[in-house]
Amino acid sequence: MTETNGKRFMRLIACGVIASTTLLLGGCVTNTVQQVREASTGITDSDSIVVLGRRNRPSQSEAEMDFLDCVSRNMASGTDAVQVVTEQQFMDALFPWFEPRTAPVNTTDLPDLLSEPILAERIREIGLKYLVWVEGQTQRTAQAGSFSCSIAPGGGGCFGFLTWDKDSSYEASVWNTHTAKTAGKVSSDAAGTSYMPAIVVPIPLIARVQSSACSSLASQLKQFVQDKS
Amino acid sequence: MTVSIWRAAAPCVLLCSLTGLLAGCGGTNRLEVIEGQFPVPVMVKAPVRLGIYLDEDLTNFVHKETIESKGKWEVSLGSAQRELFNNLGTGIFEDHRFVEGTSAPQMDGVLKPTIREVQFSLPSQTRSKYYEVWVRYDFELFDKAGTKVGQWVLPAYGKASEKDFGNKMSGMQAAAIAACRDAMAFFSLNFQREKVVYDWIKAGKPLQPLAPPASPAPPPAATGAPTAASANAPGSNSPGPVVASASAAPTGRQADAQTDKQADTPADTQTDKGGQQ
């Protein structure tokens, strides 16, 4: 009898895993991308771009490192890929000019900075044309439901229903190092609701909000710097 | 019957004791600022050849602190100092080498850094999302004969977001590394603007007049060789460094940043912290 229960339990788990895998991508995300162009852009094969997070002060809108990595990776891959220098490589190559408290805050600071011959030379060496400053974050805006799991000698399981909303809001400011002016701004907002029903096995339906905001922002930035938008 | 009840209860008692013991002890959170995080600054080099004296207090520096309900912390900053100052010297001095004291006849002078104070906070203490570290360095500049030219303070700050680091050890380590990089960055940008340094270099990196030996009786009035104070007085014709007459306070962006830094010293968060060893 115990063996039969065990088999049943295993079967249920297997079904749950299959269902979870099938529905894992099921969460819905709404995404909005906007851009404001202030100057014409263009990029060649020898030009590079860097995506940086604003870290000058503890701030609630500081972009996550994995989001910046995601944008950099997405810009460096796929169709119309551009050459991207990673944030750490860039900060090390131009140390100490782009550390949290020494980095320029406005484009008005750029001419002074680029007038340092040794710095200008280093920027030329890495072929940097665009600096992209990203601010924003992903946060959980609401949640509801309850969920509990229990385990007993004969088996175990979970029961309940959870739901939560996430909201991603990021803005990228694009600076042209050749002209020392702002080229424009691109913003990406995404919102989505995730669900987790559980009848014996929890079935997560995750809305990939941050991932969606990342791919949209990266895609739009690629078009923006290549002046295809 | 009594025995069987005790037998049944024994595992529970043992489990509870063990849990309590673990919760009570907590262990020590040891972390080290590792090497390989400190790049060579991209700067116009200062026209100075300096010996860098890192004493054992600095190279073995460990900050120990006990935070109420968060356990003991040991943050080791000392092991990274040699790499940090080597790269700093490579980037901003015409020449540098490590020396074993405050005199270096073959160089222009000697720089001696000291970590005067370290403080840190966890996100739960400040109710923010950041691990934060403050480090206060004191720098002393000596001429090549080992006489002190002057000193200055450099407060540095580093933070790391809770969102970016999965556990408190990696978060705190990232904040400590950021604080050390901040110290390097500020030292690089402000070294030549520090009044002590600026005046000394401008005066030709001279040997300092020796301080008069301490004497219980007041010195005789008005005659004899000029003292350090009189040599430095405005209008003096003495060849010594004219510390008081030169003006080279940090200006512009660096000065603003310095002001920011002063504002970020940990005074406001210290009240949230637990006891300090």
HADDOCK unambig.tbl for C-alpha pairs under 7 A between the chains (distance, minus, plus):
assign (segid A and resid 64 and name CA) (segid B and resid 163 and name CA) 6.76 0.50 0.50
assign (segid A and resid 64 and name CA) (segid B and resid 164 and name CA) 6.17 0.50 0.50
assign (segid A and resid 65 and name CA) (segid B and resid 164 and name CA) 6.01 0.50 0.50
assign (segid A and resid 92 and name CA) (segid B and resid 39 and name CA) 5.62 0.50 0.50
assign (segid A and resid 94 and name CA) (segid B and resid 42 and name CA) 6.20 0.50 0.50
assign (segid A and resid 95 and name CA) (segid B and resid 39 and name CA) 6.63 0.50 0.50
assign (segid A and resid 95 and name CA) (segid B and resid 41 and name CA) 5.10 0.50 0.50
assign (segid A and resid 95 and name CA) (segid B and resid 42 and name CA) 5.92 0.50 0.50
assign (segid A and resid 96 and name CA) (segid B and resid 41 and name CA) 5.76 0.50 0.50
assign (segid A and resid 96 and name CA) (segid B and resid 42 and name CA) 6.93 0.50 0.50
assign (segid A and resid 96 and name CA) (segid B and resid 185 and name CA) 4.78 0.50 0.50
assign (segid A and resid 101 and name CA) (segid B and resid 257 and name CA) 6.62 0.50 0.50
assign (segid A and resid 118 and name CA) (segid B and resid 42 and name CA) 6.86 0.50 0.50
assign (segid A and resid 118 and name CA) (segid B and resid 43 and name CA) 6.64 0.50 0.50
assign (segid A and resid 118 and name CA) (segid B and resid 44 and name CA) 6.97 0.50 0.50
assign (segid A and resid 119 and name CA) (segid B and resid 42 and name CA) 6.74 0.50 0.50
